[in-house]
Amino acid sequence: MKNLISMRDLSVDKILQLLKLAASLEKDPSQINLSRRVMAAMFYEASTRTRMSFESAMKRLGGEVIAMVGTSGTSVEKGETLADTAKIMARYSDIIVMRHPMEGAARYVSEQVDIPVVNAGDGANQHPTQSLLDLYTILKSQGSLEGLKLALVGDLKYGRTVHSLAYALAPFKPEFHFVSPKSLAMPNHILSDLRKMDIQFKETTKLDKIVNSIDIMYVTRIQRERFPDREEYEKVKNAYIISAELLKNAKDNMKVMHPLPRVNEINTDVDSTKYAYYFDQAENGVYMRQAILATLLGEAK
């Protein structure tokens, strides 16, 4: 495991190893020492949880962080190419964690440098570290990853988190309910891949019809920044709003997850229910990203 670019690059055994290591590091982070190691954060797009949880993960293991947050004040403004920026950052660090609006950017950078590269989100394509922390969160909340029923809700067209999560869960034979406006449906190439893997799924626009039968409700924000047409965004921005009332007859074990930030798709009255799990999910990002950094830097035991 030299890089982490896509969930499709990971075997089931590697996923299980990372889940086990994350659990171990949550209990005892002192077992890994990344002192004198430097992580370069190359974030061409805005980020709160991903960037800060990676920085927290690295620093809590004794490492250091250098960060490029946006392109303002950098040589990108002078016309420096992505390849050249990455090659320079590779001279200053031991591992690169990058977010970029262009699909395929992380894999491209991994081909330009000799140090590990982690994809922290490339456009509407993939977000594998989010999917790994999501798997860890699901495992902690459900006690198993096998045979779960999940509703993926909201922006399934542009939502890189749900794209990666569909692939991440596939080896564990889930039953998916893809809930979205028709204009934001899960891309056909992902549906085709799931059919080839014999994964059960249904597409619907009606969330209320399935709330009482699912184990996980994974909600995504309708992403204004991904829409080429503002009018189209306005039509669907409030397509799904999760409330405590909607969840009143949900299964006891059901958890609501969200990669955050939320806008108005989850009411704050859900926060105090037993179903809310999105803040725990965000915290789990530190433990999983510690496991990823330790593994890619060759320090995992």
Buried (B, 14 or more C-beta within 10 A) or exposed (E): BEBBBBBEBBEEEEBBBBBEBBBBBBEEBEBBEBEEBBBBBBBBBEBEBBBBBBBBBBEBBBBBBEBBBEBEEBEBEEEEEBEEBBBBBBEEBBBBBBBBEEBBBBBBBBEBBEBBBBBBBBBBBBBBBBBBBBBBBBBBBBEEBEEBBBBBBBBBBBBBBBBBBBBBBBBBBBBBBBBBBEEBBBBEEBBEBBEEEEBEBEBEBEBEEBBEEBBBBBBBBBBEEBBEEEEEBEEBBEBBEBEBEBBEEBBEBBBBBBBBEBEEBBBEEBEEBEBBBBEEBBBBBBBBBBBBBBBBBEBBE
